[in-house]
């Protein structure tokens, strides 16, 4: 019996992206987050899965913003080894049951927005300024002292350090841009952020912003734009979506959907600045299906992709 | 969880790969067990652990017609660990999957019916040398038979 080396080439520069967990969702047993989460933990115990720089939880950590759901999520999250980074999503204060700040505090975050220094990269976790009766993530306009200003100030004050932004919602027209309608797509209303033009202004002006990490769309890992390179203003960045271990299609919760997550490695050496992206199916315990080159032929999936961060 | 030192490859060693040039991700050992056709509630021994190990994944196949999902006529298939302690056999459930239409999955003939999304008991999945893995096919109502079922499971050596 032969075995291969782990496919994550540089784990100390790798972020493990875990999209929308939705702890507390009342769904059939085999689809429940409380069933699927332990499969991830069990898989991470495999001797061939490397420890990584951080596990990044990209929002919608719980389903209805309830304290009881927080407890289940936090108990699950605590089982991930090493550094954990948590971002907020709309479901963390769903239907306005609590403020974003209250959700952040309940989930152990130091604020709705904060910076995590990983040495090779800083992660700017971006939250929102307010919510409404539906649990929307509302960002205030630039110049109002809100989260967009916080992001711009953070990037401006540390211009020589590469940053990734972890924000629940993707930039418009990135992930899922060519996807069929049975997926949540960033081109659809409600599935990209509410101030895309303002955020793009910040991105274009701050060349130390290198990665935009998102959740929200539950995108299956074979999406042709799950990871992409985008030139915004004068800045070229990588946009990577963390998929979701919960379910992946807008048509509803499929009981036996793969339990997906994404590994992204940020490299900047003699080989150039680039990201490597890999895909894990924690249920099947394998490096799973990845980005397809064409929706017309999903057999073209790439199980590891390297994307240069160059215009 | 112990800290591991993985076998890292040099940065840049990976380039975009197509499905044609990716090698299999073989991360555990694999065992294949054929069974006789199952028509009613049945237990059958599958394996004796040759050394301490952890059962981490399993798939079944029915080499016959489909078994439709149903809430009335369905199978409940249980992977169990049997421990014989001086003649006293105790069983513990590793994982259960059904063909119920609401919480389980239909069995497509001659296709993978796996336990990928089913929780494995973190204690029971660990076998000591000499522990037995068995399969319990339990019926509710009168579901169609499992035809010459094949079990493929994966395991990791453990200490």
Interface residues (C-beta under 8 A of the other chain):
Chain A: X1 X2 X3 X4 X5 X6 X7 X8 X9 X10 X11 X28 X29 X30 X31 X35 X36 X38 X39 X42 X44 X45 X46 X47 X48 X50 X51 X81 X255 X256 X257 X258 X259 X267 X269 X270 X271 X276 X281 X283 X284 X285 X286 X287 X293 X299 X300 X301 X302 X303 X304 X305 X306
Chain B: X1 X3 X4 X6 X7 X8 X9 X10 X11 X12 X13 X14 X15 X16 X17 X18 X19 X22 X23 X24 X25 X26 X27 X28 X29 X30 X56 X57 X97 X102 X103 X104 X105 X114 X116 X117 X118 X119 X120 X122 X154 X156
